[in-house]
Amino acid sequence: MMINSKNTYLGIEFGSTRIKAVLIDNSFKVIAQGGHGWENKYENGYWTYSMEDILHGLQASYASLAADVQEKYGEPLTTVGAMGISGMMHGYLVFDKEGELLTPFRTWRNTTTAKAAEELSALFSFNIPQRWSIAHLYQAILNGEEHVDRISRLTTLAGHIHYLLSGRHEVGLGEASGMFPVVNGDYNKDMLSKFADLAKECPFELYDILPAVRTAGYEGAFLTEEGAALIDPTGALRAGIPMCPPEGDAGTGMTATNSVLPGTGNLSAGTSVFSMLVLENPLKGAYPEIDVCTTPDGETVAMVHSNNGCSELDEWVRMFCEFSALSGHKMDISDCYELLYRHAMTGDADCGGVTAYNFLAAEPVAGVERGLPMYFHTPESRVNLGNMLRAQLYASLAPIRLGMELLEENEQIHASHIMAHGGLFKVKGVAQRVLADSLKASVSTTSAAGEGGAWGMALLAAYMNCKGDKSLGQWLSDEVFAGAEIYRLEADAEGSAGYDRFIEQYKRGLSAYNGLKEV
């Protein structure tokens, strides 16, 4: 079986625990994939990934994909029709004029910029979360860090990889909106001016060091000879492949769930969890719990971002997988997820009074300043495996519920339908049921729900080549999702009432959680 490589599209996404590479054909179906696992490190007070790990991960994920192509189609992967890079949004990567990294990569997971975020939010009358690149930069200025005077380029992880492969300092519009506020397709000039007054001592203009902003479908970047050799040291991959603007995991998530038109909403669940509602009207207020960013083509989005997603839940699954091996009945990890997730749904709708907190890191949406995973129950609680597992699933989505409550109460915005994707939804119908009951909304997934943003990035690459005169939303609806198999669940009254009882106990317990100063 042969493939026409010119009619394929490659998306590579740098997630928090896995780098995924996905190849799709011109019917937008996944025809090959690869991946590479990695972990962040906590060094010198910051969560980070080394440049060596980033480069190795890029090459390893691509090599895995190329091997899959060779095995399935009997030919090497030498070219594709277009490609794109995605990564964890936000964070801080700064380089001098020679291209040297000035300080180790500071990822979205760091909550070390509270003072900067607070001051900028007040100055702009616009919520600047601690994760955003501008908060990291301003905190470095406030700290008097010596590297600041040598900054020539500020970017994100996706922006940096795109730069290495194409030589172009640019990011997609959605990614840019998580670095600095944007309006009308570019950085907000009024806010740039206000920031300039704060940073008078800096030898740079902020606009000059930020990446250029590119809307979805923009053409102009190509894989260079150096970039081809970097991604594929075997030399099989050829230069000249068109590269679409790099996007963050929010933009790829919206694309992968056909949620870029006003009135649509989606949720991505992995190491972090975030919901995104594409707004029909601007928000009336600014809230520290709600990020305002954009779709890849510029529609305004209200995002509820939870720093803590599935990592703690994954630890419990791995522990039970270890137990199965000790018992002499070793199970594949995927089978463990299937078994345990489905057993969780045998628990009580309110988890029997069992409450869990999955905070491995600070959780601003819940007002939690440090990570400390915990679960508790009262003497009257029904403690069993189903309730414990169900509480962990509920906890993974609890901060999203808190943020969505705020939007409903303050802005009268209720998400009646959510498209969901990410690793949490690989077990059909389980996390989907929890989310539907939590938000009292219908929740849909597609057959690609578990592929996450790598598929979304491949779609953005395809859109660049195949868009014609259609907007991104029109193209996705007409060309990609028109015949998609969609699995939809409605909220269940009993399940929603149970989640309501769980979340009330969850809220009451937060005061005790935050009172634990020392452990």
C-alpha positions in Angstrom: 0.0 0.0 0.0 1.4 3.4 -1.0 0.6 6.9 0.2 0.9 10.2 -1.6 3.0 12.1 0.8 2.1 15.5 -0.8 -1.5 14.9 0.3 -0.6 14.3 3.9 -0.3 16.8 6.8 1.9 16.5 9.9 1.1 17.9 13.3 3.5 17.6 16.3 2.4 18.7 19.7 4.6 19.1 22.8 2.3 18.2 25.7 3.3 18.2 29.3 4.0 14.4 29.5 4.0 13.3 25.9 5.1 14.6 22.5 2.7 13.4 19.8 3.2 13.3 16.1 0.2 12.7 13.9 0.0 12.3 10.1 -3.4 12.7 8.4 -4.5 12.2 4.8 -6.5 14.5 2.6 -9.7 13.1 4.1 -8.3 14.3 7.5 -8.1 10.8 9.0 -5.1 9.7 11.0 -2.9 7.4 8.9 0.2 7.2 11.1 1.4 8.4 14.5 4.3 8.5 16.8 5.1 9.7 20.3 7.7 10.2 23.0 7.1 10.4 26.7 8.9 13.1 28.8 8.5 14.8 32.2 9.2 18.3 33.4 11.8 18.8 36.1 11.7 21.1 39.2 15.0 22.9 39.2 16.1 26.0 41.1 12.6 26.9 41.9 11.1 26.5 38.4 9.3 23.8 36.5 11.3 23.3 33.3 12.4 21.2 30.4 16.0 21.3 29.1 16.8 22.3 25.6 18.4 18.8 25.2 15.1 17.1 26.2 13.2 19.4 23.8 15.4 18.5 20.9 15.5 14.8 21.7 11.8 14.7 22.1 11.2 16.3 18.7 13.5 13.8 17.0 12.2 10.8 18.9 8.5 11.6 18.3 9.2 12.2 14.6 11.3 9.0 14.3 8.5 7.0 15.9 6.1 8.5 13.3 8.5 7.8 10.4 8.9 4.2 11.6 5.1 3.8 11.6 4.9 5.1 8.1 7.6 2.7 7.0 5.9 -0.3 8.6 2.4 0.5 7.3 3.3 1.7 3.8 6.7 0.2 3.0 8.3 3.5 2.2 10.3 6.2 4.0 8.6 9.5 4.9 10.4 12.1 2.9 7.9 15.0 2.6 4.4 16.1 3.5 2.0 18.6 2.1 2.3 20.9 5.1 3.2 20.7 8.8 2.8 22.6 12.0 4.1 22.7 15.6 2.1 23.0 18.7 3.0 23.2 22.4 2.0 24.0 25.9 0.9 27.6 25.8 2.4 30.5 27.8 5.7 30.2 29.6 9.0 32.0 29.1 11.8 31.3 26.6 14.2 34.2 26.1 17.3 34.4 23.9 20.0 37.0 23.2 20.9 38.3 19.7 23.3 35.4 19.2 20.4 32.9 19.9 21.7 31.8 23.3 19.1 30.8 25.9 19.3 33.3 28.7 17.6 31.4 31.4 16.1 27.8 31.6 12.7 27.5 30.1 10.0 28.5 32.6 6.8 26.6 31.8 3.1 27.4 32.2 3.1 25.4 35.4 5.1 27.9 37.4 3.2 30.1 39.8 6.1 32.4 40.6 4.8 35.6 39.0 2.0 36.6 41.4 3.2 40.1 41.9 3.7 40.8 38.2 0.4 39.3 37.3 -1.5 41.3 39.9 0.2 44.6 38.9 -0.3 44.0 35.1 -4.0 43.0 35.6 -4.6 46.2 37.5 -2.7 48.3 35.0 -4.5 46.9 32.0 -7.9 46.3 33.6 -7.6 42.9 32.0 -6.8 39.6 33.7 -3.1 38.6 33.2 -2.7 35.0 34.6 0.6 34.0 36.1 1.2 31.6 33.3 1.4 34.2 30.6 4.7 35.2 29.0 4.3 38.9 29.8 3.9 38.0 33.5 7.1 36.0 33.5 8.9 38.9 31.7 7.7 41.5 34.1 8.4 39.4 37.2 12.0 39.0 35.9 12.2 42.8 35.6 10.8 43.2 39.1 13.3 40.6 40.4 16.1 42.6 38.8 17.3 39.5 37.0 20.5 40.2 35.1 19.5 38.5 31.9 16.7 40.9 31.1 19.0 43.5 29.6 20.2 41.0 27.0 16.8 39.8 25.7 16.5 39.9 21.9 13.7 37.4 21.5 10.8 36.2 23.7 8.8 33.2 22.6 6.9 30.1 23.6 7.8 26.4 23.3 5.9 26.1 20.0 7.3 29.4 18.8 10.8 28.3 19.5 10.5 24.9 17.7 9.0 26.7 14.7 11.9 29.1 14.7 14.4 26.3 14.8 12.7 24.6 11.8 11.8 27.6 9.7 14.0 30.5 10.9 10.9 32.6 11.5 10.1 34.4 14.8 6.3 34.1 14.7 3.3 32.4 16.4 -0.3 31.9 15.6 -2.9 34.3 16.8 -4.2 32.0 19.5 -0.8 31.4 20.9 0.0 35.1 20.8 -3.1 35.8 22.9 -1.5 33.7 25.7 1.7 35.8 25.6 0.2 39.3 25.7 -3.4 40.6 25.1 -4.3 40.9 21.5 -6.9 42.9 19.6 -7.8 43.0 15.9 -5.1 40.4 15.0 -2.1 41.9 16.8 -0.9 42.8 20.2 -2.9 45.5 22.0 -1.1 48.8 21.3 -2.6 50.6 24.3 -1.4 48.0 26.7 2.0 47.9 24.9 2.3 51.6 25.6 1.4 51.2 29.3 3.9 48.4 29.6 6.6 50.6 28.1 6.1 53.1 30.9 6.7 50.3 33.4 9.9 49.1 31.6 11.6 52.3 30.8 14.9 51.0 32.0 14.9 48.0 29.6 16.9 48.4 26.4 14.2 46.9 24.3 10.7 47.6 23.0 8.3 44.8 23.9 6.8 44.7 20.4 10.3 44.1 19.0 11.1 41.0 21.1 7.6 39.4 20.8 7.0 37.0 17.9 5.0 38.3 14.9 1.4 37.4 15.0 -0.1 35.2 12.3 -3.7 34.3 11.7 -4.7 30.7 10.9 -4.1 30.0 7.2 -1.2 32.4 6.9 1.4 31.2 4.4 5.1 32.1 4.2 7.1 29.7 6.4 8.9 26.7 5.1 11.1 23.9 6.6 14.7 24.9 6.0 17.6 22.6 5.2 18.8 23.1 8.8 15.3 22.4 10.2 14.9 19.2 8.2 18.3 17.9 9.5 17.3 18.9 13.0 13.9 17.0 13.0 15.2 14.0 11.1 19.0 13.4 11.5 18.7 10.4 9.1 18.4 12.9 6.2 15.3 11.3 4.7 13.0 14.3 5.3 13.4 17.0 2.6 13.4 20.8 3.1 10.8 23.1 1.6 7.7 21.8 3.4 5.2 24.7 4.0 4.8 25.4 7.8 1.6 26.9 9.2 1.8 29.3 12.2 2.6 27.5 15.4 -0.3 27.2 17.9 -0.7 26.4 21.6 -2.7 23.6 23.0 -5.8 25.8 23.4 -5.9 26.6 19.6 -5.3 23.0 18.6 -8.0 21.9 21.0 -10.5 24.3 19.6 -9.6 23.1 16.1 -9.8 19.4 17.0 -13.3 19.9 18.4 -14.7 22.2 15.7 -15.1 24.9 18.4 -13.9 28.1 16.7 -17.2 29.8 15.9 -19.0 32.1 18.4 -21.3 30.2 20.7 -19.3 27.0 20.6 -17.4 25.5 23.5 -14.9 22.8 24.2 -12.8 21.2 26.9 -9.3 19.7 26.7 -8.1 17.3 29.4 -4.6 16.1 30.0 -1.9 17.2 32.5 -3.9 20.5 32.7 -7.6 20.9 31.9 -9.2 23.9 30.3 -12.6 24.8 29.0 -13.0 27.4 26.2 -16.2 29.2 25.3 -16.1 31.3 22.1 -17.9 34.4 23.0 -20.8 36.0 21.1 -20.3 39.2 23.2 -17.4 40.6 25.2 -17.3 39.9 28.9 -18.6 42.7 31.0 -16.0 42.2 33.8 -12.5 41.0 34.3 -11.9 38.0 36.6 -8.7 36.4 37.9 -10.3 33.0 37.3 -11.1 33.6 33.6 -8.5 34.1 30.9 -9.5 36.0 27.7 -7.7 34.7 24.6 -8.6 34.0 21.0 -9.2 31.2 18.5 -6.6 30.7 15.9 -8.5 33.0 13.6 -9.2 35.7 16.2 -12.6 35.1 17.9 -12.6 36.0 21.6 -12.6 33.1 24.0 -13.3 32.9 27.7 -11.0 30.2 29.1 -11.2 28.5 32.5 -7.7 26.9 33.0 -7.0 24.3 35.7 -3.3 23.7 36.3 -4.0 20.3 37.7 -5.7 17.8 35.4 -5.2 14.1 35.2 -1.7 13.6 36.7 -2.9 12.6 40.2 -5.6 10.3 38.7 -2.9 8.7 36.5 -0.8 8.0 39.7 -3.7 6.1 41.2 -4.2 4.1 38.0 -0.5 3.2 37.9 -0.6 2.1 41.5 -3.5 -0.3 40.8 -1.7 -1.5 37.7 1.3 -2.3 39.9 -1.0 -4.1 42.3 -2.3 -6.3 39.4 1.2 -7.3 38.6 2.0 -8.2 42.2 -1.2 -10.3 42.3 0.1 -12.4 39.4 -2.4 -10.9 36.9 -0.3 -8.3 35.1 -2.4 -5.9 33.1 -1.6 -3.5 30.3 -1.9 0.1 31.5 -4.7 0.8 28.9 -6.7 -2.1 30.3 -6.2 -0.8 33.8 -7.6 2.6 32.7 -10.6 0.9 31.1 -11.3 -1.3 34.1 -10.9 1.4 36.8 -12.7 4.2 35.0 -15.7 1.9 34.3 -15.7 0.8 37.9 -15.7 4.4 39.1 -19.1 4.8 37.6 -20.5 2.1 39.9 -19.8 4.5 42.8 -22.4 6.8 44.2 -23.4 9.9 42.3 -22.0 12.1 45.1 -19.0 9.7 45.7 -20.6 8.7 49.0 -19.1 11.6 50.8 -15.5 10.9 49.6 -13.8 14.1 48.5 -10.5 14.4 46.6 -8.1 17.2 45.7 -5.7 16.6 42.8 -3.5 19.6 43.4 0.1 18.7 42.4 0.7 22.4 41.7 -1.0 25.6 42.8 -4.6 26.1 41.5 -5.6 29.7 41.1 -9.1 28.9 40.0 -9.7 27.3 43.4 -7.6 29.8 45.3 -5.0 27.2 46.2 -1.4 28.5 46.4 0.5 25.2 46.5 0.3 21.6 45.5 -0.8 19.0 48.0 -2.8 16.1 46.7 -5.3 14.9 49.3 -8.5 13.1 49.8 -10.8 12.8 52.8 -14.1 11.4 54.0 -16.2 11.6 57.1 -16.9 8.6 59.4 -20.3 8.3 57.7 -19.0 8.2 54.2 -19.3 5.2 52.0 -15.7 4.3 51.4 -15.1 1.9 48.6 -13.1 1.6 45.4 -15.8 2.9 43.2 -16.4 6.1 45.3 -12.6 6.7 45.7 -12.0 6.5 41.9 -15.1 8.5 41.1 -14.0 11.3 43.5 -10.7 11.4 41.6 -12.5 11.8 38.3 -14.7 14.5 39.8 -11.7 16.3 41.2 -10.0 16.4 37.8 -12.9 18.6 36.5 -13.8 20.4 39.7 -11.9 23.7 39.0 -13.6 23.9 35.6 -17.0 23.7 37.4 -15.9 26.5 39.7 -14.9 28.8 36.8 -18.0 28.0 34.8 -20.2 28.8 37.8 -18.6 32.2 37.9 -19.3 32.8 34.2 -22.9 31.8 34.7 -23.5 33.9 37.8 -21.6 37.0 36.7 -22.0 37.0 32.9 -25.1 34.8 32.4 -23.1 32.6 30.2 -24.0 28.9 30.3 -22.4 26.3 28.0 -25.3 24.1 26.8 -23.0 22.0 24.7 -19.3 21.1 25.0 -17.0 19.2 22.6 -14.4 17.3 24.6 -11.1 15.8 23.8 -7.8 14.7 25.3 -6.5 11.6 27.1 -9.2 11.7 29.8 -11.8 10.8 27.2 -10.2 7.8 25.7 -12.4 5.5 27.8 -15.7 6.1 26.0 -18.5 7.6 28.0 -16.9 7.9 31.4 -15.2 11.3 31.8 -17.8 12.5 29.2 -20.6 11.5 31.7 -18.8 13.2 34.6 -18.3 16.4 32.6 -21.9 16.5 31.4 -23.3 16.0 34.9 -20.9 18.6 36.3 -21.8 21.3 33.8 -25.4 20.3 33.3 -24.7 20.3 29.6 -24.6 17.9 26.7 -21.0 16.7 25.9 -19.8 15.3 22.6 -16.7 13.4 21.6 -15.5 12.2 18.2 -13.5 9.1 17.3 -10.4 11.3 17.5 -11.1 12.5 21.0 -8.0 10.7 22.4 -5.7 12.1 19.8 -5.7 15.6 21.3 -4.0 18.6 19.9 -1.6 16.8 17.5 -4.5 16.1 15.2 -5.7 19.7 15.6 -2.3 20.9 14.6 -2.3 18.7 11.5 -5.7 20.1 10.6 -4.4 23.7 10.9 -1.6 22.6 8.5 -4.2 21.2 6.1 -6.3 24.3 6.4 -3.4 26.4 5.2 -3.1 24.4 2.0 -6.8 23.6 1.4 -8.8 26.6 2.8 -9.8 28.2 -0.5 -12.0 31.2 0.4 -13.4 29.6 3.6 -13.0 30.8 7.1 -11.5 28.2 9.6 -14.9 27.6 11.1 -16.6 27.1 7.8 -13.8 24.8 6.5 -13.9 22.6 9.7 -17.7 22.3 9.5 -17.9 21.6 5.8 -14.7 19.6 5.1 -13.6 17.9 8.4 -16.6 17.3 10.6 -19.5 17.1 8.1 -19.5 13.3 8.3 -17.7 12.8 11.6 -18.9 10.1 14.0 -20.0 12.1 17.1 -20.9 10.5 20.4 -23.2 12.8 22.4 -24.3 12.4 26.1 -26.9 14.6 27.8 -26.6 15.5 31.5 -28.3 13.1 33.9 -30.5 14.6 36.6 -29.4 12.2 39.3 -25.7 12.5 38.3 -25.9 16.3 38.2 -27.5 16.4 41.7 -24.8 14.1 43.0 -22.0 16.3 41.5 -23.7 19.3 43.1 -23.4 17.6 46.5 -19.8 16.6 45.8 -18.8 20.2 44.8 -20.4 21.7 47.9 -18.3 19.4 50.1 -15.3 20.2 47.9 -15.8 23.9 48.5 -16.2 23.5 52.2 -13.0 21.4 52.4 -11.0 24.1 50.6 -10.8 26.2 53.7 -9.3 23.3 55.6 -7.0 22.5 52.7 -5.7 26.1 52.6 -5.2 26.1 56.4 -2.6 23.4 56.1 0.5 25.6 56.4 3.0 22.8 57.2 2.9 19.1 56.5 
